[in-house]
Amino acid sequence: MKNILMPTDFSENAWNALLYAKQLFKNTKCNFYIVHVSDFIDSPMNTAFYEEGENGQTQELVESSKKQLTNLLRKIENNISNKNHNYIGLHEHGFFLETIKEHIAQKKINLIVMGTTGVTGMRKRIIGSNSGDVITKVKCNTLIIPKGVVFSVPQEVAFPTDYNIFYSHNILDAITEMLGLCEGNIRVMNVSKADRELTITQQKNREYLFDYLNETFDKNNSFHTITNKSVNAAIQCFVESRDIDMIIMVAKNLNFIQQILFDSLTEKVSFHTSVPFFVIHE
């Protein structure tokens, strides 16, 4: 049984992420933990008002969000029920990130699935962004579903990498599982500057990944090297030219992933807002 944690703010984006996950895992037995966190930081009141009996408005807000969660579970039951899926509602009151970490440990969560409005919000305030925080600070594999993405079985999956990390069993297993769900081809891509060759370590890591993918999959997998000064621009071009349906990244190389997702200079780069991305943690 796969345990999936799905934070929700009851928005259309959160519902869309739920629809995507339901389709992606339709043949997999799953427990979906739908959690809403009434975050201290997001509240217009300061934390002193959260003490019991201090402020009636606090209780009113909590009851309202509990009702929304009940209505969401009813909507799920009426619209997207699946014999393979169990949906459990969780209402929490506290700090978002700490609450997510606690549930990951308590519920033995295998995957987080979240909706997001796109990179713009994350870029403006990365630390304050729930999606951005989960990707960079929570050690759990995370699937981010951008606003408005309609599910279709991913056929083309991009894996940007700089070959600076060793591809452990956990990383390879996560890639294998996702590709099994997608039934797609993986396109490994590396962005390099002109006249820069791979180091010995990078070459070894590339060869190991190449051998694993060739031995594991019979599909048309491929490796690509793109010369460009900007990693973001290169990935954008690759995503568009190859009709990429999903991007897989490894969070171990945090500098690389932040460069891809949070580059403040890439106003025109928009693949983050239209293509789901799966972030692997060890």
C-alpha positions as CSV (number, residue, x, y, z in Angstrom):
1,M,0.0,0.0,0.0
2,K,1.4,3.4,-1.0
3,N,0.9,6.3,1.4
4,I,0.5,9.6,-0.3
5,L,0.3,13.0,1.6
6,M,-1.7,15.7,-0.2
7,P,-1.7,19.1,1.4
8,T,-4.7,21.2,0.5
9,D,-5.8,24.8,0.8
10,F,-9.2,23.9,-0.8
11,S,-8.2,25.7,-4.0
12,E,-8.8,24.7,-7.5
13,N,-5.1,24.0,-7.9
14,A,-5.2,21.5,-4.9
15,W,-8.2,19.8,-6.4
16,N,-6.5,19.6,-9.8
17,A,-3.5,17.9,-8.1
18,L,-5.8,15.4,-6.6
19,L,-7.4,14.6,-9.9
20,Y,-3.9,14.1,-11.4
21,A,-2.8,11.8,-8.6
22,K,-6.0,9.8,-8.8
23,Q,-5.3,9.1,-12.5
24,L,-1.6,8.5,-12.2
25,F,-2.1,5.9,-9.4
26,K,-5.4,4.5,-10.6
27,N,-4.1,0.9,-10.6
28,T,-2.1,1.3,-7.4
29,K,-3.5,0.6,-3.9
30,C,-3.0,3.9,-2.1
31,N,-3.9,5.7,1.1
32,F,-4.4,9.4,0.3
33,Y,-3.9,11.6,3.4
34,I,-5.6,14.9,2.6
35,V,-4.2,17.4,5.1
36,H,-5.2,21.0,5.7
37,V,-2.9,23.0,8.0
38,S,-4.2,26.2,9.5
39,D,-0.8,27.9,9.5
40,F,0.2,30.3,12.2
41,I,2.1,32.4,9.7
42,D,-0.8,32.7,7.2
43,S,-3.2,33.8,9.9
44,P,-4.0,37.5,10.2
45,M,-3.7,37.1,14.0
46,N,-0.6,36.8,16.0
47,T,0.3,33.5,17.7
48,A,-0.7,34.8,21.2
49,F,-4.3,34.6,20.0
50,Y,-4.0,30.9,19.5
51,E,-4.2,30.1,23.2
52,E,-7.4,28.4,24.1
53,G,-10.1,30.9,24.9
54,E,-8.2,34.0,23.9
55,N,-10.0,34.7,20.7
56,G,-13.4,33.4,19.4
57,Q,-12.4,34.2,15.8
58,T,-9.7,31.5,16.0
59,Q,-12.3,28.8,16.8
60,E,-14.5,30.1,14.0
61,L,-11.7,29.9,11.4
62,V,-10.8,26.4,12.6
63,E,-14.4,25.2,12.4
64,S,-14.8,26.7,8.9
65,S,-11.7,24.9,7.6
66,K,-12.9,21.6,9.2
67,K,-16.2,22.0,7.4
68,Q,-14.3,22.6,4.1
69,L,-12.3,19.4,4.7
70,T,-15.5,17.4,5.3
71,N,-17.0,18.8,2.1
72,L,-13.9,18.0,0.2
73,L,-14.0,14.4,1.3
74,R,-17.6,14.2,0.3
75,K,-16.8,15.6,-3.1
76,I,-14.0,13.0,-3.5
77,E,-16.4,10.2,-2.6
78,N,-19.0,11.4,-5.1
79,N,-16.7,12.2,-8.0
80,I,-13.5,10.3,-8.0
81,S,-13.9,7.2,-5.9
82,N,-11.7,4.3,-6.7
83,K,-11.7,0.8,-5.1
84,N,-7.9,1.0,-4.9
85,H,-7.9,4.3,-3.0
86,N,-8.6,5.2,0.6
87,Y,-9.0,8.9,1.4
88,I,-8.3,10.1,5.0
89,G,-8.9,13.7,6.0
90,L,-6.5,15.4,8.4
91,H,-7.0,18.9,9.9
92,E,-4.1,20.4,11.8
93,H,-3.3,23.7,13.4
94,G,0.3,24.8,13.5
95,F,3.3,25.5,11.3
96,F,2.9,24.1,7.8
97,L,6.4,22.6,7.3
98,E,6.7,21.0,10.8
99,T,3.2,19.5,10.4
100,I,4.1,18.0,7.1
101,K,7.3,16.5,8.5
102,E,5.4,15.0,11.5
103,H,2.8,13.3,9.2
104,I,5.6,11.9,7.0
105,A,7.1,10.1,10.0
106,Q,3.8,9.1,11.6
107,K,2.0,7.8,8.5
108,K,5.1,6.4,6.8
109,I,4.5,8.6,3.7
110,N,6.1,7.5,0.4
111,L,5.1,10.6,-1.6
112,I,3.9,14.1,-1.4
113,V,1.6,15.5,-4.1
114,M,1.0,19.2,-4.3
115,G,-0.6,21.7,-6.6
116,T,1.0,25.1,-7.2
117,T,0.2,28.3,-9.1
118,G,3.6,28.2,-10.7
119,V,7.1,29.4,-10.3
120,T,6.2,33.1,-10.1
121,G,4.9,32.9,-6.5
122,M,7.8,30.7,-5.5
123,R,10.3,33.1,-7.0
124,K,8.9,36.1,-5.2
125,R,9.1,34.4,-1.8
126,I,10.8,31.1,-1.9
127,I,11.0,30.6,1.9
128,G,7.4,31.6,2.4
129,S,6.2,29.3,-0.4
130,N,4.7,26.0,0.8
131,S,5.7,24.2,-2.5
132,G,9.2,25.7,-2.5
133,D,9.7,24.7,1.2
134,V,8.5,21.2,0.7
135,I,10.8,20.7,-2.4
136,T,13.9,22.0,-0.7
137,K,13.4,21.2,3.0
138,V,11.4,18.0,3.4
139,K,13.1,14.7,2.7
140,C,10.3,13.0,0.9
141,N,9.7,12.5,-2.8
142,T,7.4,15.2,-4.1
143,L,5.3,15.5,-7.2
144,I,4.3,19.1,-8.1
145,I,1.3,19.6,-10.3
146,P,1.2,23.1,-11.9
147,K,-1.9,25.1,-12.3
148,G,-4.3,23.9,-15.0
149,V,-2.4,20.7,-16.0
150,V,-4.9,18.2,-17.3
151,F,-3.8,14.6,-16.8
152,S,-2.6,12.5,-19.7
153,V,-0.3,9.6,-19.4
154,P,3.3,11.0,-19.6
155,Q,5.0,9.7,-22.7
156,E,8.2,11.8,-22.7
157,V,10.0,12.3,-19.4
158,A,13.0,14.6,-19.0
159,F,15.7,14.0,-16.5
160,P,18.0,17.1,-16.2
161,T,21.2,16.2,-14.4
162,D,24.8,17.5,-14.2
163,Y,26.2,14.0,-13.4
164,N,27.7,15.3,-10.2
165,I,25.8,12.9,-8.0
166,F,26.0,9.2,-7.6
167,Y,22.7,7.6,-8.6
168,S,21.9,5.5,-5.5
169,H,19.3,2.7,-5.4
170,N,16.7,5.0,-3.9
171,I,17.1,7.5,-6.7
172,L,17.0,4.8,-9.4
173,D,14.1,3.0,-7.7
174,A,12.1,6.2,-7.7
175,I,12.8,6.9,-11.4
176,T,11.9,3.3,-12.2
177,E,8.6,3.5,-10.3
178,M,7.6,6.7,-12.0
179,L,8.5,5.5,-15.4
180,G,6.4,2.4,-14.8
181,L,3.4,4.5,-14.0
182,C,4.0,6.7,-17.0
183,E,4.9,4.0,-19.4
184,G,7.1,6.7,-21.0
185,N,10.6,7.2,-22.3
186,I,13.2,9.0,-20.3
187,R,15.3,11.7,-21.9
188,V,18.5,12.3,-19.8
189,M,19.8,15.8,-20.5
190,N,23.0,17.6,-19.4
191,V,23.7,21.3,-20.0
192,S,27.3,22.3,-20.4
193,K,29.2,25.3,-21.4
194,A,31.1,25.3,-24.7
195,D,34.4,23.5,-24.6
196,R,33.8,22.1,-21.1
197,E,34.2,18.3,-20.8
198,L,32.8,16.1,-18.1
199,T,35.1,15.3,-15.1
200,I,36.2,11.7,-14.5
201,T,33.6,11.5,-11.7
202,Q,30.8,12.9,-14.0
203,Q,31.8,10.4,-16.7
204,K,31.6,7.5,-14.2
205,N,28.2,8.6,-12.9
206,R,26.9,9.0,-16.5
207,E,28.1,5.6,-17.5
208,Y,26.5,4.0,-14.4
209,L,23.2,5.7,-15.2
210,F,23.4,4.8,-18.9
211,D,24.0,1.1,-18.0
212,Y,21.2,1.0,-15.5
213,L,18.6,2.5,-17.8
214,N,19.6,0.3,-20.7
215,E,19.4,-2.8,-18.6
216,T,16.1,-1.9,-16.9
217,F,14.1,-0.5,-19.8
218,D,13.5,-1.8,-23.3
219,K,12.1,1.6,-24.4
220,N,13.7,4.3,-26.5
221,N,15.7,6.1,-23.8
222,S,18.2,8.6,-24.8
223,F,21.0,10.9,-23.5
224,H,21.4,14.5,-24.6
225,T,24.1,17.2,-24.1
226,I,23.0,20.8,-24.7
227,T,25.5,23.7,-24.9
228,N,24.1,26.8,-23.3
229,K,25.1,29.3,-20.7
230,S,21.7,29.2,-19.1
231,V,20.5,25.9,-17.6
232,N,17.0,27.2,-17.5
233,A,16.9,28.3,-21.1
234,A,18.4,25.0,-22.2
235,I,15.7,23.0,-20.3
236,Q,13.0,25.2,-21.6
237,C,14.1,24.6,-25.2
238,F,14.4,20.9,-24.6
239,V,10.9,20.7,-22.9
240,E,9.3,22.5,-25.8
241,S,11.1,20.7,-28.7
242,R,10.6,17.2,-27.2
243,D,7.0,17.7,-26.0
244,I,8.1,16.7,-22.5
245,D,5.2,15.6,-20.2
246,M,7.0,15.4,-16.9
247,I,10.4,16.4,-15.5
248,I,12.3,14.3,-12.9
249,M,14.9,15.9,-10.7
250,V,17.1,14.9,-7.8
251,A,17.1,17.1,-4.7
252,K,20.5,15.9,-3.5
253,N,22.1,18.5,-5.7
254,L,20.3,21.4,-4.2
255,N,22.2,24.1,-6.0
256,F,21.3,22.6,-9.3
257,I,17.6,22.2,-8.5
258,Q,17.4,25.7,-7.1
259,Q,19.0,27.0,-10.3
260,I,16.3,25.2,-12.3
261,L,13.3,26.1,-10.2
262,F,14.1,29.4,-8.6
263,D,16.2,31.5,-11.0
264,S,14.9,35.0,-10.6
265,L,16.3,36.1,-14.0
266,T,14.2,33.8,-16.1
267,E,11.0,35.8,-16.6
268,K,10.3,34.1,-19.9
269,V,10.9,30.5,-18.7
270,S,7.5,28.9,-18.2
271,F,7.9,25.1,-18.3
272,H,7.5,25.0,-14.5
273,T,4.0,26.3,-14.9
274,S,2.9,23.7,-17.5
275,V,4.7,20.5,-16.8
276,P,4.5,18.4,-13.6
277,F,7.9,17.8,-11.9
278,F,8.9,15.0,-9.7
279,V,11.6,15.7,-7.1
280,I,13.4,12.8,-5.6
281,H,14.9,12.8,-2.1
282,E,17.1,10.1,-0.7
